[in-house]
């Protein structure tokens, strides 16, 4: 029996994406988040887009 296909719109969040959610909830901007977790601001924006 094959496992069901994962819908790309409903894939589980990565650990980094979960961390970004926590930082957003703390009121941080994308720029602040990027500096905090050592990522490019564009990467944070990509995470936020995927989360939403």
mmCIF file as Biopython writes it, N, C-alpha, C and O atoms, coordinates in Angstrom:
data_model
#
loop_
_atom_site.group_PDB
_atom_site.id
_atom_site.type_symbol
_atom_site.label_atom_id
_atom_site.label_alt_id
_atom_site.label_comp_id
_atom_site.label_asym_id
_atom_site.label_entity_id
_atom_site.label_seq_id
_atom_site.pdbx_PDB_ins_code
_atom_site.Cartn_x
_atom_site.Cartn_y
_atom_site.Cartn_z
_atom_site.occupancy
_atom_site.B_iso_or_equiv
_atom_site.auth_seq_id
_atom_site.auth_asym_id
_atom_site.pdbx_PDB_model_num
ATOM 1   N N  . UNK A ? 1  ? 0.846  -1.172 0.000  1.0 0.0 1  A 1 
ATOM 2   C CA . UNK A ? 1  ? 0.000  0.000  0.000  1.0 0.0 1  A 1 
ATOM 3   C C  . UNK A ? 1  ? 0.895  1.241  0.000  1.0 0.0 1  A 1 
ATOM 4   O O  . UNK A ? 1  ? 1.819  1.344  0.807  1.0 0.0 1  A 1 
ATOM 5   N N  . UNK A ? 2  ? 0.623  2.163  -0.891 1.0 0.0 2  A 1 
ATOM 6   C CA . UNK A ? 2  ? 1.434  3.376  -0.975 1.0 0.0 2  A 1 
ATOM 7   C C  . UNK A ? 2  ? 0.854  4.456  -0.060 1.0 0.0 2  A 1 
ATOM 8   O O  . UNK A ? 2  ? -0.362 4.567  0.090  1.0 0.0 2  A 1 
ATOM 9   N N  . UNK A ? 3  ? 1.738  5.249  0.548  1.0 0.0 3  A 1 
ATOM 10  C CA . UNK A ? 3  ? 1.246  6.327  1.417  1.0 0.0 3  A 1 
ATOM 11  C C  . UNK A ? 3  ? 0.550  7.389  0.580  1.0 0.0 3  A 1 
ATOM 12  O O  . UNK A ? 3  ? 0.857  7.539  -0.602 1.0 0.0 3  A 1 
ATOM 13  N N  . UNK A ? 4  ? -0.373 8.121  1.166  1.0 0.0 4  A 1 
ATOM 14  C CA . UNK A ? 4  ? -1.057 9.178  0.414  1.0 0.0 4  A 1 
ATOM 15  C C  . UNK A ? 4  ? -0.083 10.277 0.015  1.0 0.0 4  A 1 
ATOM 16  O O  . UNK A ? 4  ? 0.865  10.576 0.740  1.0 0.0 4  A 1 
ATOM 17  N N  . UNK A ? 5  ? -0.326 10.867 -1.133 1.0 0.0 5  A 1 
ATOM 18  C CA . UNK A ? 5  ? 0.524  11.962 -1.607 1.0 0.0 5  A 1 
ATOM 19  C C  . UNK A ? 5  ? 0.336  13.173 -0.696 1.0 0.0 5  A 1 
ATOM 20  O O  . UNK A ? 5  ? -0.769 13.452 -0.230 1.0 0.0 5  A 1 
ATOM 21  N N  . UNK A ? 6  ? 1.420  13.876 -0.456 1.0 0.0 6  A 1 
ATOM 22  C CA . UNK A ? 6  ? 1.359  15.082 0.376  1.0 0.0 6  A 1 
ATOM 23  C C  . UNK A ? 6  ? 1.030  16.266 -0.521 1.0 0.0 6  A 1 
ATOM 24  O O  . UNK A ? 6  ? 1.723  16.524 -1.505 1.0 0.0 6  A 1 
ATOM 25  N N  . UNK A ? 7  ? 0.001  16.960 -0.184 1.0 0.0 7  A 1 
ATOM 26  C CA . UNK A ? 7  ? -0.384 18.163 -0.905 1.0 0.0 7  A 1 
ATOM 27  C C  . UNK A ? 7  ? 0.635  19.248 -0.560 1.0 0.0 7  A 1 
ATOM 28  O O  . UNK A ? 7  ? 0.799  19.575 0.615  1.0 0.0 7  A 1 
ATOM 29  N N  . UNK A ? 8  ? 1.331  19.820 -1.567 1.0 0.0 8  A 1 
ATOM 30  C CA . UNK A ? 8  ? 2.361  20.825 -1.265 1.0 0.0 8  A 1 
ATOM 31  C C  . UNK A ? 8  ? 1.825  22.037 -0.508 1.0 0.0 8  A 1 
ATOM 32  O O  . UNK A ? 8  ? 2.595  22.747 0.139  1.0 0.0 8  A 1 
ATOM 33  N N  . UNK A ? 9  ? 0.529  22.283 -0.577 1.0 0.0 9  A 1 
ATOM 34  C CA . UNK A ? 9  ? -0.036 23.410 0.160  1.0 0.0 9  A 1 
ATOM 35  C C  . UNK A ? 9  ? -0.238 23.083 1.631  1.0 0.0 9  A 1 
ATOM 36  O O  . UNK A ? 9  ? -0.510 23.976 2.433  1.0 0.0 9  A 1 
ATOM 37  N N  . UNK A ? 10 ? -0.108 21.818 1.989  1.0 0.0 10 A 1 
ATOM 38  C CA . UNK A ? 10 ? -0.338 21.411 3.370  1.0 0.0 10 A 1 
ATOM 39  C C  . UNK A ? 10 ? 0.840  20.645 3.952  1.0 0.0 10 A 1 
ATOM 40  O O  . UNK A ? 10 ? 0.663  19.826 4.854  1.0 0.0 10 A 1 
ATOM 41  N N  . UNK A ? 11 ? 2.024  20.902 3.451  1.0 0.0 11 A 1 
ATOM 42  C CA . UNK A ? 11 ? 3.208  20.257 4.007  1.0 0.0 11 A 1 
ATOM 43  C C  . UNK A ? 11 ? 3.459  20.812 5.404  1.0 0.0 11 A 1 
ATOM 44  O O  . UNK A ? 11 ? 3.178  21.980 5.674  1.0 0.0 11 A 1 
ATOM 45  N N  . UNK A ? 12 ? 3.988  19.975 6.288  1.0 0.0 12 A 1 
ATOM 46  C CA . UNK A ? 12 ? 4.288  20.473 7.636  1.0 0.0 12 A 1 
ATOM 47  C C  . UNK A ? 12 ? 5.345  21.578 7.589  1.0 0.0 12 A 1 
ATOM 48  O O  . UNK A ? 12 ? 6.195  21.607 6.700  1.0 0.0 12 A 1 
ATOM 49  N N  . UNK A ? 13 ? 5.274  22.468 8.548  1.0 0.0 13 A 1 
ATOM 50  C CA . UNK A ? 13 ? 6.253  23.553 8.626  1.0 0.0 13 A 1 
ATOM 51  C C  . UNK A ? 13 ? 7.597  23.014 9.095  1.0 0.0 13 A 1 
ATOM 52  O O  . UNK A ? 13 ? 7.668  22.073 9.885  1.0 0.0 13 A 1 
ATOM 53  N N  . UNK A ? 14 ? 8.664  23.633 8.589  1.0 0.0 14 A 1 
ATOM 54  C CA . UNK A ? 14 ? 10.006 23.265 9.027  1.0 0.0 14 A 1 
ATOM 55  C C  . UNK A ? 14 ? 10.279 23.907 10.388 1.0 0.0 14 A 1 
ATOM 56  O O  . UNK A ? 14 ? 9.541  24.785 10.835 1.0 0.0 14 A 1 
ATOM 57  N N  . UNK A ? 15 ? 11.336 23.458 11.028 1.0 0.0 15 A 1 
ATOM 58  C CA . UNK A ? 15 ? 11.716 24.052 12.316 1.0 0.0 15 A 1 
ATOM 59  C C  . UNK A ? 15 ? 12.012 25.543 12.167 1.0 0.0 15 A 1 
ATOM 60  O O  . UNK A ? 15 ? 11.643 26.336 13.034 1.0 0.0 15 A 1 
ATOM 61  N N  . UNK A ? 16 ? 12.674 25.930 11.075 1.0 0.0 16 A 1 
ATOM 62  C CA . UNK A ? 16 ? 12.985 27.355 10.858 1.0 0.0 16 A 1 
ATOM 63  C C  . UNK A ? 16 ? 11.701 28.161 10.691 1.0 0.0 16 A 1 
ATOM 64  O O  . UNK A ? 16 ? 11.580 29.260 11.233 1.0 0.0 16 A 1 
ATOM 65  N N  . UNK A ? 17 ? 10.739 27.612 9.938  1.0 0.0 17 A 1 
ATOM 66  C CA . UNK A ? 17 ? 9.473  28.317 9.745  1.0 0.0 17 A 1 
ATOM 67  C C  . UNK A ? 17 ? 8.738  28.479 11.075 1.0 0.0 17 A 1 
ATOM 68  O O  . UNK A ? 17 ? 8.151  29.530 11.335 1.0 0.0 17 A 1 
ATOM 69  N N  . UNK A ? 18 ? 8.766  27.462 11.904 1.0 0.0 18 A 1 
ATOM 70  C CA . UNK A ? 18 ? 8.144  27.555 13.228 1.0 0.0 18 A 1 
ATOM 71  C C  . UNK A ? 18 ? 8.833  28.629 14.071 1.0 0.0 18 A 1 
ATOM 72  O O  . UNK A ? 18 ? 8.179  29.372 14.803 1.0 0.0 18 A 1 
ATOM 73  N N  . UNK A ? 19 ? 10.154 28.700 13.961 1.0 0.0 19 A 1 
ATOM 74  C CA . UNK A ? 19 ? 10.912 29.717 14.704 1.0 0.0 19 A 1 
ATOM 75  C C  . UNK A ? 19 ? 10.512 31.113 14.224 1.0 0.0 19 A 1 
ATOM 76  O O  . UNK A ? 19 ? 10.351 32.028 15.031 1.0 0.0 19 A 1 
ATOM 77  N N  . UNK A ? 20 ? 10.353 31.271 12.912 1.0 0.0 20 A 1 
ATOM 78  C CA . UNK A ? 20 ? 9.938  32.557 12.355 1.0 0.0 20 A 1 
ATOM 79  C C  . UNK A ? 20 ? 8.565  32.954 12.902 1.0 0.0 20 A 1 
ATOM 80  O O  . UNK A ? 20 ? 8.345  34.121 13.225 1.0 0.0 20 A 1 
ATOM 81  N N  . UNK A ? 21 ? 7.649  32.002 13.007 1.0 0.0 21 A 1 
ATOM 82  C CA . UNK A ? 21 ? 6.321  32.295 13.560 1.0 0.0 21 A 1 
ATOM 83  C C  . UNK A ? 21 ? 6.437  32.837 14.983 1.0 0.0 21 A 1 
ATOM 84  O O  . UNK A ? 21 ? 5.772  33.810 15.340 1.0 0.0 21 A 1 
ATOM 85  N N  . UNK A ? 22 ? 7.275  32.209 15.783 1.0 0.0 22 A 1 
ATOM 86  C CA . UNK A ? 22 ? 7.463  32.653 17.170 1.0 0.0 22 A 1 
ATOM 87  C C  . UNK A ? 22 ? 7.989  34.088 17.196 1.0 0.0 22 A 1 
ATOM 88  O O  . UNK A ? 22 ? 7.523  34.910 17.986 1.0 0.0 22 A 1 
ATOM 89  N N  . UNK A ? 23 ? 8.947  34.381 16.342 1.0 0.0 23 A 1 
ATOM 90  C CA . UNK A ? 23 ? 9.536  35.724 16.326 1.0 0.0 23 A 1 
ATOM 91  C C  . UNK A ? 23 ? 8.548  36.764 15.806 1.0 0.0 23 A 1 
ATOM 92  O O  . UNK A ? 23 ? 8.530  37.899 16.283 1.0 0.0 23 A 1 
ATOM 93  N N  . UNK A ? 24 ? 7.729  36.380 14.833 1.0 0.0 24 A 1 
ATOM 94  C CA . UNK A ? 24 ? 6.673  37.284 14.358 1.0 0.0 24 A 1 
ATOM 95  C C  . UNK A ? 24 ? 5.711  37.589 15.503 1.0 0.0 24 A 1 
ATOM 96  O O  . UNK A ? 24 ? 5.310  38.736 15.703 1.0 0.0 24 A 1 
ATOM 97  N N  . UNK A ? 25 ? 5.349  36.557 16.245 1.0 0.0 25 A 1 
ATOM 98  C CA . UNK A ? 25 ? 4.422  36.721 17.374 1.0 0.0 25 A 1 
ATOM 99  C C  . UNK A ? 25 ? 4.998  37.646 18.443 1.0 0.0 25 A 1 
ATOM 100 O O  . UNK A ? 25 ? 4.255  38.285 19.188 1.0 0.0 25 A 1 
ATOM 101 N N  . UNK A ? 26 ? 6.328  37.712 18.513 1.0 0.0 26 A 1 
ATOM 102 C CA . UNK A ? 26 ? 6.985  38.605 19.469 1.0 0.0 26 A 1 
ATOM 103 C C  . UNK A ? 26 ? 7.068  40.034 18.937 1.0 0.0 26 A 1 
ATOM 104 O O  . UNK A ? 26 ? 7.564  40.928 19.622 1.0 0.0 26 A 1 
ATOM 105 N N  . UNK A ? 27 ? 6.579  40.245 17.715 1.0 0.0 27 A 1 
ATOM 106 C CA . UNK A ? 27 ? 6.531  41.586 17.152 1.0 0.0 27 A 1 
ATOM 107 C C  . UNK A ? 27 ? 7.735  41.980 16.318 1.0 0.0 27 A 1 
ATOM 108 O O  . UNK A ? 27 ? 7.888  43.153 15.974 1.0 0.0 27 A 1 
ATOM 109 N N  . UNK A ? 28 ? 8.587  41.031 15.988 1.0 0.0 28 A 1 
ATOM 110 C CA . UNK A ? 28 ? 9.783  41.354 15.206 1.0 0.0 28 A 1 
ATOM 111 C C  . UNK A ? 28 ? 9.445  41.567 13.732 1.0 0.0 28 A 1 
ATOM 112 O O  . UNK A ? 28 ? 8.533  40.943 13.189 1.0 0.0 28 A 1 
ATOM 113 N N  . UNK A ? 29 ? 10.198 42.459 13.103 1.0 0.0 29 A 1 
ATOM 114 C CA . UNK A ? 29 ? 10.085 42.678 11.662 1.0 0.0 29 A 1 
ATOM 115 C C  . UNK A ? 29 ? 10.895 41.607 10.932 1.0 0.0 29 A 1 
ATOM 116 O O  . UNK A ? 29 ? 11.692 40.894 11.541 1.0 0.0 29 A 1 
ATOM 117 N N  . UNK A ? 30 ? 10.681 41.505 9.626  1.0 0.0 30 A 1 
ATOM 118 C CA . UNK A ? 30 ? 11.460 40.547 8.833  1.0 0.0 30 A 1 
ATOM 119 C C  . UNK A ? 30 ? 12.958 40.813 8.972  1.0 0.0 30 A 1 
ATOM 120 O O  . UNK A ? 30 ? 13.757 39.882 9.075  1.0 0.0 30 A 1 
ATOM 121 N N  . UNK A ? 31 ? 13.326 42.087 8.974  1.0 0.0 31 A 1 
ATOM 122 C CA . UNK A ? 31 ? 14.740 42.452 9.093  1.0 0.0 31 A 1 
ATOM 123 C C  . UNK A ? 31 ? 15.301 42.010 10.443 1.0 0.0 31 A 1 
ATOM 124 O O  . UNK A ? 31 ? 16.412 41.484 10.510 1.0 0.0 31 A 1 
ATOM 125 N N  . UNK A ? 32 ? 14.549 42.220 11.506 1.0 0.0 32 A 1 
ATOM 126 C CA . UNK A ? 32 ? 14.991 41.807 12.841 1.0 0.0 32 A 1 
ATOM 127 C C  . UNK A ? 32 ? 15.090 40.285 12.936 1.0 0.0 32 A 1 
ATOM 128 O O  . UNK A ? 32 ? 16.029 39.752 13.529 1.0 0.0 32 A 1 
ATOM 129 N N  . UNK A ? 33 ? 14.121 39.595 12.353 1.0 0.0 33 A 1 
ATOM 130 C CA . UNK A ? 33 ? 14.146 38.131 12.366 1.0 0.0 33 A 1 
ATOM 131 C C  . UNK A ? 33 ? 15.380 37.630 11.628 1.0 0.0 33 A 1 
ATOM 132 O O  . UNK A ? 33 ? 16.079 36.739 12.111 1.0 0.0 33 A 1 
ATOM 133 N N  . UNK A ? 34 ? 15.644 38.198 10.471 1.0 0.0 34 A 1 
ATOM 134 C CA . UNK A ? 34 ? 16.800 37.785 9.675  1.0 0.0 34 A 1 
ATOM 135 C C  . UNK A ? 34 ? 18.092 37.940 10.477 1.0 0.0 34 A 1 
ATOM 136 O O  . UNK A ? 34 ? 18.944 37.052 10.467 1.0 0.0 34 A 1 
ATOM 137 N N  . UNK A ? 35 ? 18.233 39.055 11.162 1.0 0.0 35 A 1 
ATOM 138 C CA . UNK A ? 35 ? 19.436 39.290 11.961 1.0 0.0 35 A 1 
ATOM 139 C C  . UNK A ? 35 ? 19.517 38.327 13.144 1.0 0.0 35 A 1 
ATOM 140 O O  . UNK A ? 35 ? 20.605 37.888 13.517 1.0 0.0 35 A 1 
ATOM 141 N N  . UNK A ? 36 ? 18.379 38.004 13.728 1.0 0.0 36 A 1 
ATOM 142 C CA . UNK A ? 36 ? 18.344 37.133 14.904 1.0 0.0 36 A 1 
ATOM 143 C C  . UNK A ? 36 ? 18.730 35.699 14.577 1.0 0.0 36 A 1 
ATOM 144 O O  . UNK A ? 36 ? 19.446 35.052 15.341 1.0 0.0 36 A 1 
ATOM 145 N N  . UNK A ? 37 ? 18.247 35.199 13.427 1.0 0.0 37 A 1 
ATOM 146 C CA . UNK A ? 37 ? 18.515 33.786 13.108 1.0 0.0 37 A 1 
ATOM 147 C C  . UNK A ? 37 ? 19.499 33.626 11.944 1.0 0.0 37 A 1 
ATOM 148 O O  . UNK A ? 37 ? 19.598 32.561 11.335 1.0 0.0 37 A 1 
ATOM 149 N N  . UNK A ? 38 ? 20.221 34.712 11.655 1.0 0.0 38 A 1 
ATOM 150 C CA . UNK A ? 38 ? 21.325 34.676 10.688 1.0 0.0 38 A 1 
ATOM 151 C C  . UNK A ? 38 ? 20.894 34.191 9.307  1.0 0.0 38 A 1 
ATOM 152 O O  . UNK A ? 38 ? 21.494 33.280 8.736  1.0 0.0 38 A 1 
ATOM 153 N N  . UNK A ? 39 ? 19.841 34.819 8.783  1.0 0.0 39 A 1 
ATOM 154 C CA . UNK A ? 39 ? 19.357 34.538 7.439  1.0 0.0 39 A 1 
ATOM 155 C C  . UNK A ? 39 ? 19.259 35.847 6.669  1.0 0.0 39 A 1 
ATOM 156 O O  . UNK A ? 39 ? 19.259 36.930 7.254  1.0 0.0 39 A 1 
ATOM 157 N N  . UNK A ? 40 ? 19.175 35.732 5.357  1.0 0.0 40 A 1 
ATOM 158 C CA . UNK A ? 40 ? 18.907 36.908 4.539  1.0 0.0 40 A 1 
ATOM 159 C C  . UNK A ? 40 ? 17.452 37.315 4.747  1.0 0.0 40 A 1 
ATOM 160 O O  . UNK A ? 40 ? 16.587 36.467 4.966  1.0 0.0 40 A 1 
ATOM 161 N N  . UNK A ? 41 ? 17.193 38.603 4.679  1.0 0.0 41 A 1 
ATOM 162 C CA . UNK A ? 41 ? 15.819 39.076 4.847  1.0 0.0 41 A 1 
ATOM 163 C C  . UNK A ? 41 ? 14.901 38.458 3.790  1.0 0.0 41 A 1 
ATOM 164 O O  . UNK A ? 41 ? 13.736 38.172 4.068  1.0 0.0 41 A 1 
ATOM 165 N N  . UNK A ? 42 ? 15.420 38.253 2.588  1.0 0.0 42 A 1 
ATOM 166 C CA . UNK A ? 42 ? 14.609 37.639 1.528  1.0 0.0 42 A 1 
ATOM 167 C C  . UNK A ? 42 ? 14.209 36.207 1.883  1.0 0.0 42 A 1 
ATOM 168 O O  . UNK A ? 42 ? 13.126 35.755 1.512  1.0 0.0 42 A 1 
ATOM 169 N N  . UNK A ? 43 ? 15.076 35.498 2.596  1.0 0.0 43 A 1 
ATOM 170 C CA . UNK A ? 43 ? 14.748 34.138 3.034  1.0 0.0 43 A 1 
ATOM 171 C C  . UNK A ? 43 ? 13.619 34.176 4.052  1.0 0.0 43 A 1 
ATOM 172 O O  . UNK A ? 43 ? 12.704 33.354 4.004  1.0 0.0 43 A 1 
ATOM 173 N N  . UNK A ? 44 ? 13.683 35.121 4.961  1.0 0.0 44 A 1 
ATOM 174 C CA . UNK A ? 44 ? 12.610 35.273 5.950  1.0 0.0 44 A 1 
ATOM 175 C C  . UNK A ? 44 ? 11.299 35.588 5.232  1.0 0.0 44 A 1 
ATOM 176 O O  . UNK A ? 44 ? 10.254 35.039 5.581  1.0 0.0 44 A 1 
ATOM 177 N N  . UNK A ? 45 ? 11.349 36.460 4.240  1.0 0.0 45 A 1 
ATOM 178 C CA . UNK A ? 45 ? 10.140 36.795 3.479  1.0 0.0 45 A 1 
ATOM 179 C C  . UNK A ? 45 ? 9.571  35.553 2.798  1.0 0.0 45 A 1 
ATOM 180 O O  . UNK A ? 45 ? 8.355  35.370 2.753  1.0 0.0 45 A 1 
ATOM 181 N N  . UNK A ? 46 ? 10.444 34.705 2.270  1.0 0.0 46 A 1 
ATOM 182 C CA . UNK A ? 46 ? 9.984  33.455 1.651  1.0 0.0 46 A 1 
ATOM 183 C C  . UNK A ? 46 ? 9.299  32.566 2.678  1.0 0.0 46 A 1 
ATOM 184 O O  . UNK A ? 46 ? 8.255  31.979 2.394  1.0 0.0 46 A 1 
ATOM 185 N N  . UNK A ? 47 ? 9.881  32.463 3.871  1.0 0.0 47 A 1 
ATOM 186 C CA . UNK A ? 47 ? 9.275  31.660 4.938  1.0 0.0 47 A 1 
ATOM 187 C C  . UNK A ? 47 ? 7.897  32.208 5.293  1.0 0.0 47 A 1 
ATOM 188 O O  . UNK A ? 47 ? 6.937  31.451 5.432  1.0 0.0 47 A 1 
ATOM 189 N N  . UNK A ? 48 ? 7.806  33.525 5.437  1.0 0.0 48 A 1 
ATOM 190 C CA . UNK A ? 48 ? 6.534  34.146 5.798  1.0 0.0 48 A 1 
ATOM 191 C C  . UNK A ? 48 ? 5.491  33.866 4.714  1.0 0.0 48 A 1 
ATOM 192 O O  . UNK A ? 48 ? 4.338  33.567 5.027  1.0 0.0 48 A 1 
ATOM 193 N N  . UNK A ? 49 ? 5.883  33.960 3.462  1.0 0.0 49 A 1 
ATOM 194 C CA . UNK A ? 49 ? 4.956  33.670 2.363  1.0 0.0 49 A 1 
ATOM 195 C C  . UNK A ? 49 ? 4.465  32.235 2.422  1.0 0.0 49 A 1 
ATOM 196 O O  . UNK A ? 49 ? 3.283  31.966 2.208  1.0 0.0 49 A 1 
ATOM 197 N N  . UNK A ? 50 ? 5.368  31.322 2.710  1.0 0.0 50 A 1 
ATOM 198 C CA . UNK A ? 50 ? 4.989  29.909 2.773  1.0 0.0 50 A 1 
ATOM 199 C C  . UNK A ? 50 ? 4.080  29.636 3.976  1.0 0.0 50 A 1 
ATOM 200 O O  . UNK A ? 50 ? 3.154  28.829 3.892  1.0 0.0 50 A 1 
ATOM 201 N N  . UNK A ? 51 ? 4.352  30.311 5.087  1.0 0.0 51 A 1 
ATOM 202 C CA . UNK A ? 51 ? 3.553  30.126 6.298  1.0 0.0 51 A 1 
ATOM 203 C C  . UNK A ? 51 ? 2.121  30.613 6.075  1.0 0.0 51 A 1 
ATOM 204 O O  . UNK A ? 51 ? 1.164  29.976 6.515  1.0 0.0 51 A 1 
ATOM 205 N N  . UNK A ? 52 ? 1.989  31.733 5.394  1.0 0.0 52 A 1 
ATOM 206 C CA . UNK A ? 52 ? 0.663  32.320 5.178  1.0 0.0 52 A 1 
ATOM 207 C C  . UNK A ? 52 ? -0.045 31.515 4.134  1.0 0.0 52 A 1 
ATOM 208 O O  . UNK A ? 52 ? -1.185 31.823 3.785  1.0 0.0 52 A 1 
#
